[in-house]
């Protein structure tokens, strides 16, 4: 693993996700402390979950002082940006989110692969690093996690983790190709609204209620007649 490219992906993912968390907090009208918390959680939450799953001490977070400072600066910049600039960001939010997803998924996959973990662990590390922070962010903001119900999202992190775990991308050029590929397909899924198969139970519940109402209507006249007969 090339440490330089590892750091580049860490920086890209930290900036993109820290600002993403800050903007979500401002949308929910949180105060400056809430903006700071959501920004940091989005930037580092996925990495913390990954470390727990692959056996890395959580305290290693404190050795990333430069990334923490970068996240703090990113959150501060997001907080003071003019509304017009924030509007421009929101229009390109999906792109920056895709950049953060790709960067952190590859970073997480490289982390696990460098520790000698099997492909399954590399995939889990890539996915949790890529989407873990976003899930925690949405939960703290009182939202349903978009990464689990929006356009195809986690699948691209899984794909990146699988490719890294299989050793298909080991050079700087290969990792950059993987990065661009994940961003490209994530944006395609947003543009074309690709979705994974889903099933809603709402229709089944409504059907059940309708059947129950029909059954009640069918037996109601005889029940009333019986009651009237007893009253007479």
Buried (B, 14 or more C-beta within 10 A) or exposed (E): EEEEBBEBBBBBBBBBBBBBBBBBBBEBEBEEEBBBBBBBBBBBBBBBBBBEBBEBEEEEBEEBEEBBEBBBEBBBBBBEBEEEEBEEBEEEBBBBBBBBBBBBBBBBBBBBBEEEBEBEBBBBBBBBBBBBBBBBBBEBBEEEBBBEEBBBBBBBBBBBBBBBBEEEBEEEEBBBBBBEBBBEBBBBBBEEEEEEEEEEEEEEEEEEEEEEEEEEEEEEEEEEEEEEEEEE
